[in-house]
Amino acid sequence: MHQSLHQHSLLQKPCCHFLLLILISLLSLAFANKLQAHELRPSIAEISLQQPVGQANYEAQARIRVNLESLIAEIGTDHDDTDDSPKSGLYKQLRALAPNELIESSFDFQKKLVDSLSILSNTGRQVDVSIRNVETTPEEDRDLARNSFIHIDFAFEADETGFTWQWPEEFGEVIVRTESRSEKLDYAALLPAGQSSETIQLGVATEIGLVATVSNYVVIGFQHIIPKGLDHILFIIGLFLLSPYWKPLLIQVTTFTLAHSITLALTILGYLSFPAYIVEPLIALSIVYVCVENIFLKNLQKLRIVVVFLFGLLHGMGFASVLTEVGLQSQHFIAALLSFNVGVELGQLFILALCVLLIGLWFRNKSWYQQRISRPVSIAVGLVGCYWFLERTVPLILKG
């Protein structure tokens, strides 16, 4: 009897250590949402192409949205957040500057940008660029990253019919969008750091191959879950915890996917629109609700499938925000939309597979699984959801 109890305690101890590690990791995610305060988002270059009346050549203007403080401080894309960089002190000093002071501090960076931005015409000529002006916003909350906008001008010669855009590698990812005179989105792509765009045509819609479109938007969708979708990740973990077996998990995830596909498409097509200050807190509440069910239920109920569908509709509007930012060119529109959805689904399945490998295979058949794993971890995840909900609503309430 004594030996049996001793063996049980030995089995329980590693489990407790593992559970403690999970709890600490999940609770730390509560503060990970603060990463948005100094998050390094992709720059966005919106390029407008025009052909002056009576002239054969094209002129272009680009409006580039950047985090100017991080670029001046040379905080690279190897950091997800400016606080992770040894140069975070300089970043915070720059963030405290008034708009005109920040612009004055950016003169050296502006020269570096002009020298390192590569716009190459189809003839092989390096196109000269000039900065027209730089503007930034006087954000009151210094804990939030602010947007700055760099306006540049460049022009092409009469015999040039296209160009490639290459944002300097040290400046990180960039979303490139082009608009013709007809104001139609001709080209849209999320380019990894240092990668050149495909050849963007002048005067005609840029032909982007189906394979390139599919691969680009699958990656964008996957990245929206891993590593950028912490709230979506916790929702998926919440679904996993109640019944960590493949059949109920696939039923829930398929229902969730069907639902978010509907609202994603409707939002992108302009038939549905809800502001982020409503959607984001509700997404946080969806995490809390699922975790509360995990605490009080022992088995998957039919009503949960309905609830998962409703929350999937909500998450679809959240997914649409990233596609709205990147944009969808008219060519291969459906393929791009579906590919993004596939990327999101792959990200969700990856999270589920990781949960099954780390927890499910080892503990799901234990008599104490719900008491020692499912419920405590659900409490931790639910607390994160509560924290996010309050963080996303209280400032709005205080501001009136």
Sequence and secondary structure as in RCSB ss.txt:
>XXXX:A:sequence
MHQSLHQHSLLQKPCCHFLLLILISLLSLAFANKLQAHELRPSIAEISLQQPVGQANYEAQARIRVNLESLIAEI
GTDHDDTDDSPKSGLYKQLRALAPNELIESSFDFQKKLVDSLSILSNTGRQVDVSIRNVETTPEEDRDLARNSFI
HIDFAFEADETGFTWQWPEEFGEVIVRTESRSEKLDYAALLPAGQSSETIQLGVATEIGLVATVSNYVVIGFQHI
IPKGLDHILFIIGLFLLSPYWKPLLIQVTTFTLAHSITLALTILGYLSFPAYIVEPLIALSIVYVCVENIFLKNL
QKLRIVVVFLFGLLHGMGFASVLTEVGLQSQHFIAALLSFNVGVELGQLFILALCVLLIGLWFRNKSWYQQRISR
PVSIAVGLVGCYWFLERTVPLILKG
>XXXX:A:secstr
 HHHHHHHHHHHHHHHHHHHHHHHHHHHHHHHGGGGGSB   EEEEEEEE  TT SS EEEEEEEE HHHHHTT 
 TT SBGGGSTTHHHHHHHHTS HHHHHHHTHHHHHHHHHH EEEETTS B  EEEEEEEE   S TTS   EEE
EEEEE  TT  EEEEE  GGG  EEEEEE TT  EEEEEEE TT B   EESSS     HHHHHHHHHHHHHHHH
TTT HHHHHHHHHHHHH  SHHHHHHHHHHHHHHHHHHHHHHHTTS    HHHHHHHHHHHHHHHHHHHHH SS 
 HHHHHHHHHHHHHHHHHHHHHHHHH   STTHHHHHHHHHHHHHHHHHHHHHHHIIIIIHHHTTSTTHIIIIIH
HHHHHHHHHHHHHHHHHHHHHHHH 
